[in-house]
Amino acid sequence: MSRMKRLLSVWSAICLLLCGWPAVNSAFAEASGTDDVPALSAIPVLREMIEEDKRANEEMEKMGYHALPVGLYAVLTESSEPYAPIDTGSVSVSGDSVDLMLAARIEGDESIGIVDYSVTVLLTVNGRMVDFEMDGGRSSGGLLVKTLRGSRDYLLPVHADHLPAAEGENEIMLVLLPFCPEKEMYLDMQFFTCSFRSDHASEGAVIEPCPEERIDRVVTVQNRKDAPELMSMPIVDAGEQLAFESDHRGHNLLRTKPSPTMHFYIDNMSISDMIGRRAGLMALSIDGELQPVWDGKLIGEIRLQEEDLLKAVLLKTDFGSSEHHNVCWYYIETESAGEWKAWNRSCITVETR
């Protein structure tokens, strides 16, 4: 509940559009502050988002729901002060390239302190991954890892060219996957979408994920009687779980036998507005690093038909005895059955005995 509330709070604060502009200096001069006493964000829209989220968190606390004590706040903005969010609408492209500016800040409470975060970034056009540049760095295989310091403002220019496009309407999506190594904590995933129009089709240059046919174990359930053991969505294979604990903030601890088989699910039966033909990208992170579990690739692709009730992705781990790992599986929808794209971030701490 807290993750959904945070997502809605962030999305209600931002209007998303991408547009082109001349190159700018990405360094941002913050108001005075130290690691002990950080300054408030100097970017008005980020400060407003943070304040709104704090108010919402306080209300949720009164109701017994507890949000993560830290969050990534980001928005696509104009290229100059006051860095206002861009109005909703279609992207402006120059030839087959696009430029955008991302304002971002990671804010946490006193229990977190000021630490570094590793943010994995990917960009898609019409659901297809493309390479891009962010703040002077270049993605590799469609992925870029950026380190952000907590309680600091960032202005991150993004550029992508050789875009694949269809004639007419096209969609761009920017995805952020943050992790705090020091606190061993995955933050909520963020993604931003908008559209652009093209007067001609273009193949562009795309990064191909691992197709579902090459993923070792994907079980499709079309009848509830076909796989009753999967309908309850167990986390590991039967007989592997030794204990399970969770706290009031949604932190989950799973104790297992060595080398457990982790189960991850895409539910196509529970939420009426999201049932139908769907497709998405998948990633598995262990201790903050994406793993090449998709036939040697870091990103896998999966598709669901309308008659599919559930897809279960089963991944065998090589965790030895007495190991401790922070595991997070991501599902990033690229083709939705309804108006809104679905996403899933399943995080759990695994201890083997």
C-alpha angles and dihedrals in degrees: 000000000000092000092051091046091052092048092051091046092053094044093050090056099054139063112200130216133139123218140168127253141156118285115279137192106266094202112104125206107224128203113263115288143129136220087261095047109022120199121242115258112284091207107088097212092051092047090051092049092050093047092048091050092050091053091049091048091052090053091048091050089057089055093050098256118124124205125205109278091235136042143183112236117194139159138171109248147176115280097246139049133326082029094219119191113262119250118255113266144091124324122252111230129190109214103311097333136089135197128198140167123228120199110199142172133170112216127187139169128252093278090064101043122190111313140146124271129201112220120192111205131195134174128207134189114201087345094307121117119239134184116251145167126248125185093336096315126110124220121237119212088355094302132104128181117211126186115220125186116223120254093019130114119236131191107196119187114209126198129182130173139176087051119187108235142176122215106269125007121019133178131223122195127189115197129195123194110186128193133176109216095190094053095032089231133142114212124210115286116246128204134177127198135188139150143244133191125231127192092209140030119255131186092209121175116299137180111229117219122210107282118234092248090066096049111104103229124016115151118200117204117199097158124042089225094056097074110010092165089062099046091077087053100230116200096224138012119289112279095020099090116089101171142346130206134176135179135213092271094057097257108152127202120193122189113200145162115269119287097017121189107238118215123211125181143206107200115210098169111053107063113051096205091056101046117112142053108352141162135190149163123254132206133178120208124192116189090345099309125106112240128221092233095133100084088302096316129111094224128049130189128221134184133199129200123212092256093054111103096184143354119208120198112202117198122185112217129207095217110150125212119293094018128141122207138170107221127191128176120196130201112190112187116222098170118036134195093219143022096291130054117236125224135182132199112184111187127181139158111231123202119183124210 
